[in-house]
Amino acid sequence: MPKIKTNRAAAKRFKKTGSGKFVYNKSFGSHILTKKTTKRKRSLRQSQIIDRSNHRQLRLLLPNH
């Protein structure tokens, strides 16, 4: 049987926490920051937790994590 491959694009974007949840960083926070409000930029810094409804898809993308 061949090995199951990890989706490398997903592996770079998502990390698994100790409790088994998936964490990701928000997009749109790297450039063109002058027109974005301070409040918006501050909220872009925090990482987010993936909703439970998307866990099955992420488990298929990241089988070895």
C-alpha positions as CSV (number, residue, x, y, z in Angstrom):
1,M,0.0,0.0,0.0
2,P,1.3,3.5,-0.8
3,K,1.7,6.1,2.0
4,I,-0.9,8.8,2.4
5,K,0.5,12.1,1.4
6,T,-0.1,15.4,3.4
7,N,-1.4,18.3,1.4
8,R,1.7,20.7,1.7
9,A,-0.3,23.9,1.1
10,A,-2.6,23.0,4.0
11,A,0.3,22.0,6.2
12,K,1.8,25.5,5.8
13,R,-1.5,27.2,6.7
14,F,-2.9,25.2,9.6
15,K,-1.5,23.9,12.9
16,K,-3.1,21.5,15.3
17,T,-3.4,22.5,19.0
18,G,-2.8,20.1,21.9
19,S,-6.6,19.6,22.3
20,G,-6.9,18.6,18.6
21,K,-8.3,21.9,17.2
22,F,-6.9,23.5,14.1
23,V,-5.5,27.1,14.2
24,Y,-4.8,29.4,11.3
25,N,-3.7,33.0,10.8
26,K,-6.0,35.5,9.1
27,S,-5.2,36.8,5.6
28,F,-4.9,40.4,4.3
29,G,-2.5,41.5,7.0
30,S,0.8,41.8,5.1
31,H,0.6,44.8,2.8
32,I,-1.5,47.8,1.8
33,L,-1.9,48.5,5.5
34,T,-2.3,52.3,5.2
35,K,-6.0,52.2,4.2
36,K,-6.9,49.6,6.9
37,T,-8.0,50.8,10.3
38,T,-6.0,50.2,13.4
39,K,-8.8,48.1,14.8
40,R,-8.9,45.9,11.7
41,K,-5.1,45.5,11.6
42,R,-5.1,44.5,15.3
43,S,-7.7,41.9,14.8
44,L,-5.7,40.4,11.9
45,R,-2.9,39.7,14.2
46,Q,-4.8,37.1,16.2
47,S,-5.0,33.5,15.1
48,Q,-8.4,31.9,14.6
49,I,-9.7,28.4,15.4
50,I,-11.3,26.4,12.6
51,D,-15.0,25.6,13.0
52,R,-16.0,22.0,13.9
53,S,-17.9,21.7,10.6
54,N,-14.6,21.9,8.6
55,H,-12.6,19.4,10.7
56,R,-13.4,16.5,8.5
57,Q,-12.0,18.2,5.4
58,L,-8.8,19.2,7.3
59,R,-8.3,15.7,8.6
60,L,-8.3,14.5,4.9
61,L,-5.8,17.2,3.9
62,L,-3.6,16.6,7.0
63,P,-3.8,12.8,7.7
64,N,-0.4,12.6,9.5
65,H,-0.9,15.6,11.8
